[in-house]
Amino acid sequence: MPCAIEMPLSPKQAAELTGCGLHEIYAAIKAGTLRARRKRGQSSRWWILRSDLEAWAAGGMFGEEQR
């Protein structure tokens, strides 16, 4: 039986998958257009679910449109 747990991505991995810059990923997180969470016990580290990244990318939230 396959596992349904989604592995989180780092902002760097998210940038690599989408082809946009790391700055754009952090800007989208700060703006609230890309859902991200802090890793438990590591308040300076973010993680992003692939499904949230795909929803953000599908919404056309790249470059100037995310502002």
Residue pairs with C-beta under 8 A, 6 or more apart in sequence:
6 49
6 50
6 51
7 50
8 37
8 39
8 47
8 48
8 49
9 17
9 47
9 48
9 49
9 50
9 53
10 45
10 46
10 47
10 48
11 22
11 25
11 26
11 29
11 36
11 46
11 48
12 22
14 25
14 34
14 48
14 53
15 21
15 22
15 24
15 25
17 53
18 25
18 53
18 57
18 62
20 62
20 63
24 62
24 63
24 66
25 34
25 48
27 66
28 34
28 56
28 61
28 66
29 36
29 46
29 48
31 66
31 67
33 56
33 59
33 61
33 66
34 48
34 52
34 53
34 56
34 61
35 48
35 49
35 52
35 55
35 56
36 46
36 47
36 48
36 52
37 46
37 47
37 48
38 44
38 45
38 46
38 47
39 45
39 46
39 47
